[in-house]
């Protein structure tokens, strides 16, 4: 499944990061049409998508969005995802006026300390039966 070959955009997230898992819950809540599929970076499918899109299979430094033949990461991925969510979240795209390089400085700072601030799970998230169709 190279970028764009899947039927749905795929969000790859750090499955042991509590902040990342909270973000996944947020996407599930505000994506009522189930546009996005989800996969942890640590899963077999996640690793496969990583390598097919020229990342090391051990990559876990940021969220990645694979959509329509393009790969987005860090703040660019966050803003692209927000654009497609229901509610007022699509208006977060106003931050596109700020260069991604500056937004990524903030993103990287949060990412660097995410385990210390938000904690870390011992294992990756296992979707509940009612959410299985949302995950790869």
MIDOSE-1310 file (N, C-alpha, C; in nm, 2 decimals, decimal comma, always signed):
residues 136
xxxx	+0,08/-0,12/+0,00/+0,00/+0,00/+0,00/+0,09/+0,12/+0,00; +0,13/+0,17/-0,11/+0,20/+0,29/-0,12/+0,11/+0,41/-0,10; +0,17/+0,53/-0,08/+0,09/+0,65/-0,06/-0,01/+0,66/-0,17; -0,14/+0,67/-0,13/-0,25/+0,69/-0,23/-0,31/+0,57/-0,28
xxxx	-0,25/+0,45/-0,26/-0,31/+0,33/-0,31/-0,42/+0,27/-0,23; -0,44/+0,32/-0,10/-0,55/+0,27/-0,02/-0,67/+0,36/-0,05; -0,79/+0,31/-0,01/-0,91/+0,38/-0,04/-0,93/+0,49/+0,05; -0,87/+0,49/+0,17/-0,89/+0,60/+0,27/-0,75/+0,65/+0,31
xxxx	-0,75/+0,78/+0,35/-0,63/+0,83/+0,40/-0,60/+0,76/+0,53; -0,47/+0,74/+0,56/-0,43/+0,66/+0,68/-0,35/+0,75/+0,77; -0,38/+0,75/+0,89/-0,31/+0,83/+1,00/-0,22/+0,72/+1,07; -0,09/+0,74/+1,07/+0,00/+0,66/+1,15/+0,04/+0,74/+1,27
xxxx	+0,02/+0,67/+1,39/+0,05/+0,74/+1,52/+0,13/+0,65/+1,61; +0,19/+0,70/+1,70/+0,27/+0,63/+1,80/+0,17/+0,56/+1,90; +0,17/+0,43/+1,89/+0,07/+0,35/+1,96/+0,09/+0,34/+2,11; +0,21/+0,38/+2,16/+0,23/+0,37/+2,30/+0,23/+0,51/+2,37
xxxx	+0,21/+0,61/+2,29/+0,21/+0,75/+2,34/+0,07/+0,78/+2,38; +0,05/+0,83/+2,51/-0,08/+0,87/+2,56/-0,14/+0,99/+2,49; -0,06/+1,08/+2,46/-0,10/+1,20/+2,38/-0,15/+1,16/+2,24; -0,08/+1,07/+2,18/-0,11/+1,03/+2,04/-0,24/+0,95/+2,05
xxxx	-0,26/+0,87/+2,15/-0,39/+0,79/+2,16/-0,50/+0,88/+2,19; -0,48/+0,99/+2,27/-0,59/+1,09/+2,29/-0,62/+1,16/+2,16; -0,52/+1,18/+2,08/-0,54/+1,24/+1,94/-0,62/+1,15/+1,85; -0,60/+1,02/+1,86/-0,67/+0,92/+1,78/-0,82/+0,93/+1,83
xxxx	-0,84/+0,93/+1,96/-0,98/+0,94/+2,01/-1,05/+1,06/+1,95; -0,98/+1,17/+1,95/-1,03/+1,30/+1,90/-1,07/+1,28/+1,75; -0,98/+1,22/+1,67/-1,01/+1,20/+1,53/-1,13/+1,11/+1,51; -1,14/+1,01/+1,59/-1,26/+0,92/+1,58/-1,38/+0,99/+1,61
xxxx	-1,38/+1,08/+1,71/-1,50/+1,15/+1,75/-1,54/+1,25/+1,64; -1,45/+1,32/+1,58/-1,48/+1,43/+1,48/-1,47/+1,38/+1,34; -1,46/+1,25/+1,31/-1,46/+1,20/+1,18/-1,58/+1,10/+1,16; -1,70/+1,15/+1,17/-1,82/+1,07/+1,17/-1,84/+0,99/+1,04
xxxx	-1,78/+1,04/+0,94/-1,80/+0,97/+0,81/-1,69/+0,87/+0,78; -1,60/+0,85/+0,88/-1,50/+0,75/+0,88/-1,41/+0,76/+0,76; -1,37/+0,88/+0,73/-1,28/+0,91/+0,62/-1,14/+0,85/+0,64; -1,09/+0,86/+0,77/-0,96/+0,82/+0,80/-0,95/+0,68/+0,85
xxxx	-0,85/+0,61/+0,81/-0,81/+0,48/+0,87/-0,70/+0,51/+0,97; -0,68/+0,43/+1,07/-0,57/+0,45/+1,17/-0,49/+0,33/+1,18; -0,36/+0,35/+1,21/-0,27/+0,25/+1,23/-0,15/+0,30/+1,32; -0,12/+0,22/+1,42/+0,00/+0,26/+1,50/+0,13/+0,24/+1,42
xxxx	+0,22/+0,32/+1,45/+0,35/+0,31/+1,38/+0,42/+0,17/+1,41; +0,39/+0,12/+1,52/+0,45/-0,01/+1,57/+0,38/-0,13/+1,51; +0,27/-0,12/+1,45/+0,20/-0,24/+1,39/+0,26/-0,28/+1,26; +0,23/-0,41/+1,22/+0,29/-0,46/+1,10/+0,24/-0,37/+0,98
xxxx	+0,11/-0,33/+0,98/+0,07/-0,24/+0,87/+0,13/-0,11/+0,87; +0,15/-0,05/+0,99/+0,22/+0,07/+1,01/+0,36/+0,07/+0,96; +0,43/-0,03/+1,00/+0,57/-0,05/+0,95/+0,58/-0,07/+0,80; +0,48/-0,14/+0,75/+0,48/-0,16/+0,60/+0,46/-0,03/+0,53
xxxx	+0,36/+0,05/+0,58/+0,34/+0,18/+0,52/+0,46/+0,28/+0,53; +0,53/+0,27/+0,65/+0,65/+0,35/+0,67/+0,75/+0,31/+0,56; +0,79/+0,19/+0,55/+0,89/+0,15/+0,45/+0,85/+0,18/+0,31; +0,72/+0,16/+0,28/+0,68/+0,19/+0,14/+0,68/+0,34/+0,11
xxxx	+0,69/+0,42/+0,21/+0,69/+0,56/+0,19/+0,82/+0,62/+0,24; +0,93/+0,54/+0,23/+1,07/+0,58/+0,25/+1,10/+0,63/+0,39; +1,04/+0,57/+0,49/+1,08/+0,59/+0,63/+1,14/+0,47/+0,69; +1,22/+0,48/+0,79/+1,27/+0,36/+0,86/+1,15/+0,30/+0,93
xxxx	+1,15/+0,17/+0,93/+1,03/+0,10/+1,00/+1,03/+0,12/+1,15; +1,13/+0,17/+1,21/+1,13/+0,20/+1,35/+1,09/+0,35/+1,38; +1,06/+0,43/+1,28/+1,03/+0,57/+1,29/+0,91/+0,58/+1,39; +0,92/+0,67/+1,49/+0,81/+0,70/+1,58/+0,81/+0,85/+1,63
xxxx	+0,87/+0,93/+1,55/+0,89/+1,07/+1,59/+0,78/+1,16/+1,57; +0,68/+1,13/+1,48/+0,57/+1,22/+1,46/+0,46/+1,14/+1,39; +0,34/+1,21/+1,39/+0,23/+1,16/+1,32/+0,26/+1,16/+1,17; +0,20/+1,07/+1,10/+0,22/+1,07/+0,95/+0,08/+1,05/+0,89
xxxx	+0,05/+1,12/+0,79/-0,07/+1,11/+0,72/-0,04/+1,07/+0,57; -0,09/+0,95/+0,53/-0,07/+0,91/+0,39/-0,21/+0,93/+0,32; -0,21/+1,02/+0,22/-0,34/+1,06/+0,16/-0,32/+1,10/+0,01; -0,39/+1,04/-0,07/-0,40/+1,09/-0,21/-0,26/+1,09/-0,28
xxxx	-0,18/+1,00/-0,25/-0,04/+0,99/-0,31/+0,06/+1,08/-0,24; +0,02/+1,15/-0,13/+0,11/+1,24/-0,06/+0,13/+1,19/+0,08; +0,25/+1,22/+0,14/+0,28/+1,19/+0,27/+0,30/+1,32/+0,35; +0,23/+1,34/+0,46/+0,24/+1,45/+0,54/+0,29/+1,41/+0,68
xxxx	+0,37/+1,49/+0,75/+0,41/+1,46/+0,88/+0,42/+1,58/+0,97; +0,43/+1,56/+1,09/+0,43/+1,67/+1,19/+0,32/+1,77/+1,18; +0,34/+1,90/+1,19/+0,24/+2,00/+1,19/+0,16/+2,00/+1,05; +0,22/+1,96/+0,94/+0,16/+1,96/+0,82/+0,05/+1,85/+0,82
xxxx	+0,08/+1,73/+0,88/-0,02/+1,63/+0,89/-0,13/+1,67/+0,98; -0,10/+1,73/+1,09/-0,21/+1,77/+1,19/-0,30/+1,87/+1,12; -0,25/+1,97/+1,05/-0,34/+2,07/+0,98/-0,42/+2,00/+0,87; -0,36/+1,91/+0,80/-0,43/+1,84/+0,69/-0,54/+1,76/+0,74
xxxx	-0,52/+1,69/+0,85/-0,62/+1,61/+0,92/-0,74/+1,70/+0,97; -0,70/+1,81/+1,04/-0,80/+1,90/+1,09/-0,89/+1,95/+0,98; -0,84/+1,97/+0,86/-0,91/+2,02/+0,75/-1,03/+1,93/+0,71; -1,02/+1,80/+0,74/-1,12/+1,71/+0,71/-1,21/+1,66/+0,82
xxxx	-1,20/+1,72/+0,94/-1,28/+1,68/+1,05/-1,41/+1,77/+1,06; -1,51/+1,71/+1,12/-1,63/+1,79/+1,14/-1,61/+1,89/+1,25; -1,71/+1,99/+1,25/-1,70/+2,09/+1,35/-1,60/+2,20/+1,32; -1,57/+2,28/+1,42/-1,48/+2,40/+1,39/-1,34/+2,36/+1,37
xxxx	-1,30/+2,24/+1,37/-1,16/+2,20/+1,37/-1,09/+2,23/+1,23; -1,17/+2,23/+1,13/-1,12/+2,26/+1,00/-1,06/+2,40/+0,99; -1,10/+2,49/+1,08/-1,05/+2,62/+1,08/-0,91/+2,64/+1,14; -0,86/+2,53/+1,20/-0,72/+2,53/+1,24/-0,63/+2,55/+1,12
xxxx	-0,68/+2,53/+1,00/-0,59/+2,54/+0,89/-0,55/+2,69/+0,87; -0,61/+2,78/+0,95/-0,56/+2,92/+0,94/-0,41/+2,93/+0,98; -0,37/+2,83/+1,06/-0,23/+2,83/+1,10/-0,13/+2,80/+0,98; -0,19/+2,77/+0,86/-0,10/+2,75/+0,74/-0,03/+2,88/+0,70
xxxx	-0,08/+2,99/+0,75/-0,01/+3,12/+0,72/+0,13/+3,12/+0,79; +0,14/+3,04/+0,89/+0,27/+3,03/+0,96/+0,35/+2,92/+0,89; +0,48/+2,95/+0,85/+0,56/+2,84/+0,78/+0,56/+2,71/+0,86; +0,55/+2,60/+0,79/+0,56/+2,47/+0,86/+0,68/+2,46/+0,94
xxxx	+0,79/+2,51/+0,90/+0,92/+2,50/+0,97/+0,91/+2,56/+1,11; +0,83/+2,67/+1,12/+0,81/+2,73/+1,26/+0,71/+2,64/+1,34; +0,61/+2,60/+1,28/+0,51/+2,51/+1,35/+0,58/+2,38/+1,39; +0,67/+2,33/+1,31/+0,74/+2,21/+1,35/+0,83/+2,22/+1,46
xxxx	+0,88/+2,34/+1,49/+0,96/+2,37/+1,61/+0,88/+2,34/+1,73; +0,75/+2,39/+1,73/+0,66/+2,36/+1,85/+0,62/+2,22/+1,85; +0,59/+2,16/+1,74/+0,56/+2,02/+1,73/+0,67/+1,93/+1,79; +0,79/+1,96/+1,74/+0,91/+1,88/+1,79/+0,93/+1,89/+1,94
xxxx	+0,91/+2,01/+1,99/+0,92/+2,03/+2,14/+0,82/+1,94/+2,21; +0,70/+1,95/+2,17/+0,60/+1,86/+2,24/+0,63/+1,71/+2,22; +0,67/+1,68/+2,10/+0,70/+1,54/+2,07/+0,82/+1,49/+2,15; +0,92/+1,57/+2,17/+1,04/+1,53/+2,25/+1,00/+1,50/+2,39
xxxx	+0,90/+1,57/+2,45/+0,87/+1,55/+2,59/+0,73/+1,48/+2,61; +0,67/+1,43/+2,51/+0,54/+1,37/+2,51/+0,53/+1,26/+2,62; +0,63/+1,17/+2,63/+0,62/+1,06/+2,72/+0,63/+1,11/+2,87; +0,72/+1,21/+2,89/+0,73/+1,27/+3,02/+0,61/+1,34/+3,07
xxxx	+0,55/+1,42/+2,98/+0,43/+1,50/+3,01/+0,30/+1,41/+3,02; +0,28/+1,33/+2,91/+0,15/+1,26/+2,90/+0,16/+1,11/+2,93; +0,28/+1,06/+2,95/+0,29/+0,92/+2,98/+0,30/+0,83/+2,86; +0,33/+0,70/+2,89/+0,35/+0,60/+2,78/+0,29/+0,47/+2,83
xxxx	+0,22/+0,41/+2,73/+0,16/+0,28/+2,76/+0,27/+0,17/+2,75; +0,24/+0,06/+2,81/+0,33/-0,06/+2,80/+0,31/-0,13/+2,66; +0,19/-0,12/+2,61/+0,16/-0,19/+2,48/+0,08/-0,09/+2,39; +0,08/-0,12/+2,26/+0,00/-0,04/+2,17/-0,15/-0,06/+2,19
xxxx	-0,22/+0,03/+2,16/-0,36/+0,03/+2,17/-0,42/-0,08/+2,09; -0,52/-0,15/+2,15/-0,59/-0,26/+2,07/-0,74/-0,20/+2,06; -0,78/-0,18/+1,93/-0,91/-0,13/+1,91/-1,02/-0,22/+1,97; -1,12/-0,15/+2,02/-1,24/-0,22/+2,07/-1,32/-0,27/+1,95
xxxx	-1,40/-0,38/+1,97/-1,47/-0,43/+1,85/-1,55/-0,33/+1,77; -1,61/-0,23/+1,84/-1,69/-0,13/+1,76/-1,60/-0,03/+1,69; -1,47/-0,03/+1,71/-1,38/+0,05/+1,63/-1,29/-0,02/+1,54; -1,30/-0,15/+1,53/-1,21/-0,23/+1,45/-1,21/-0,18/+1,30
xxxx	-1,32/-0,14/+1,25/-1,33/-0,10/+1,11/-1,25/+0,03/+1,08; -1,21/+0,10/+1,19/-1,14/+0,23/+1,18/-0,99/+0,21/+1,17; -0,94/+0,09/+1,20/-0,80/+0,06/+1,21/-0,76/-0,04/+1,10; -0,63/-0,03/+1,05/-0,58/-0,12/+0,96/-0,54/-0,25/+1,03
